[in-house]
Amino acid sequence: LSVGIEQTQVSHQMFLIVVLAGLAAGAIGVMASVKIVFLSFLIPLLFPLLSRLFFSGDELKLTMGGLLLFFALFVLLSARHLGQSIAESLRLQLANTDLIRDLSQAKEEAEEVNLQLAASHSALSESEKRFRSLIEHSSDLITVVNEKGFILYNSPSITRILGYEAEELLGSSTTNLLHPADQANVTETFRSLRQESA
């Protein structure tokens, strides 16, 4: 190609330069991601033409060589930028793939935990229903108190045994229901139970 550049007309030379420059520009999109491949295509494509234009001595050919050199530098910079963009895009795609995998795994784990919680809640609710049924239908008086001896719950059998409604004594102290001789002993029992639980 470069042998015949001096023997052809300027319009043919310009056409040849434009075609080769177009090939170089077109290679950016295809080869920019692998720098060595792009350079091994660009240098043999443009270097012989550039050297022929610069060593010709003709002012027009020197000008065309300068423009082609400027274009080649622009192509190199564009290829470098595109190669970096492609590499960054691939890196982000791999990172996103890892993130999606991690999020999918976390979602599956969360769904499994939700199923376990639902099963536990159902079992607890069933157990609470059995316990409540047991307490409410028991012939014995059952009272639930807090650590200070205040009543939190009375079974319905309190009405039959002591004559109080179940809600009537809620929040009151158990010591108010005891014989005065037993109050000190029960208070001491609550105190020792609080110390043991602490």
LINCOR-V63942 format. One record per pair of residues at least 12 apart in sequence whose ideal C-beta (glycine too) atoms are under 10 Angstrom apart, sorted by the first residue. I is the first residue (numbers start at 0). J is the second residue. D is the distance in whole Angstrom. If there is no record, write none. Layout:
BEGIN
i: (I:I)
j: (J:J)
d: (D:D)
END
This chain:
BEGIN
i: (0:0:0:0:0:0:0:1:1:1:1:1:1:1:1:2:2:3:3:4:4:4:4:4:4:4:4:5:5:5:5:5:9:9:9:9:12:12:12:12:12:12:13:13:15:16:16:16:16:16:16:16:16:16:16:17:19:19:19:19:19:19:19:19:20:20:20:20:20:20:20:20:20:22:22:22:22:23:23:23:23:23:23:23:23:23:23:23:23:24:24:24:24:24:25:26:26:26:26:26:27:27:27:27:27:27:27:27:27:28:28:28:28:30:30:30:31:31:31:31:31:31:31:31:31:31:31:31:32:32:32:32:32:32:32:32:32:33:33:34:34:34:34:34:37:37:37:37:37:37:38:38:41:41:41:41:42:44:45:45:45:45:45:46:48:48:48:48:49:49:49:49:49:49:50:51:52:52:52:52:52:53:53:53:131:131:133:134:134:134:134:134:135:135:135:135:136:136:136:137:137:137:138:138:138:138:139:139:139:140:140:140:140:140:140:140:140:140:140:141:141:141:141:141:142:142:142:142:142:142:142:144:144:144:145:145:145:146:146:146:146:146:146:147:147:147:147:147:147:148:148:148:148:148:148:148:148:148:148:148:148:148:149:149:149:149:149:149:149:150:150:150:150:150:150:150:150:150:150:151:151:152:152:152:152:153:153:153:153:153:161:163:172:172:172:173:173:173:174:174)
j: (15:18:19:44:47:48:51:15:46:47:48:49:50:51:52:47:51:15:51:16:47:48:51:52:55:60:63:51:52:55:57:60:57:59:60:63:48:51:52:59:60:63:59:63:48:45:48:49:52:60:63:64:66:67:70:67:44:45:47:48:49:67:70:71:44:45:48:66:67:70:71:73:74:40:41:44:45:37:40:41:44:45:67:70:71:73:74:75:78:70:73:74:77:78:74:40:41:44:74:78:41:74:75:77:78:79:80:81:82:77:78:81:85:78:81:82:74:75:77:78:79:80:81:82:83:84:85:86:78:81:82:83:84:85:86:88:89:82:85:75:78:79:82:83:74:75:78:79:81:82:75:78:71:74:75:78:71:71:67:68:70:71:74:71:63:64:67:71:63:64:65:67:68:71:64:64:64:65:66:67:68:65:67:68:152:154:154:152:153:154:155:156:154:155:156:165:154:155:156:154:155:156:154:156:159:160:154:156:160:153:154:155:156:157:158:159:160:161:163:153:154:155:156:157:154:157:161:165:168:173:176:172:173:189:170:173:189:189:190:192:193:196:197:172:173:186:189:190:193:171:172:173:174:175:177:185:186:188:189:190:192:193:168:169:170:171:172:173:174:165:167:168:169:170:171:172:173:175:176:169:170:165:166:168:169:165:166:167:168:169:176:176:185:186:189:185:186:189:186:189)
d: (7:10:8:9:7:7:9:9:9:4:6:9:8:4:9:9:8:9:10:9:9:7:5:7:8:8:10:8:10:6:8:8:10:7:9:9:9:10:9:9:8:7:10:7:8:9:7:10:8:10:6:9:8:6:9:10:6:6:10:6:10:8:10:10:9:8:9:9:7:6:8:10:8:8:9:6:9:9:8:6:6:6:9:8:7:10:5:9:9:8:9:6:8:10:10:5:7:8:8:8:9:6:9:6:5:10:9:6:9:10:9:7:10:7:10:9:10:10:8:4:8:8:4:4:9:9:7:10:9:8:5:9:9:4:7:10:8:8:9:10:8:7:6:10:9:8:5:9:9:8:8:9:7:7:7:8:9:9:7:9:9:5:8:9:9:8:7:10:10:6:9:6:6:7:8:8:3:8:9:7:9:8:9:8:10:10:10:8:10:5:9:9:6:6:8:9:9:8:9:6:9:6:10:6:8:9:8:7:8:8:6:10:5:5:10:9:5:7:10:8:4:10:7:9:7:7:10:10:8:7:9:9:6:8:10:10:10:7:10:7:5:7:9:8:10:10:7:10:8:10:6:5:6:10:10:7:7:9:5:10:10:10:10:9:6:7:6:7:10:10:10:5:6:7:6:8:6:9:9:7:8:8:10:10:7:4:8:8:6:7:8:9:10:10:10:7:9:8:6:9)
END
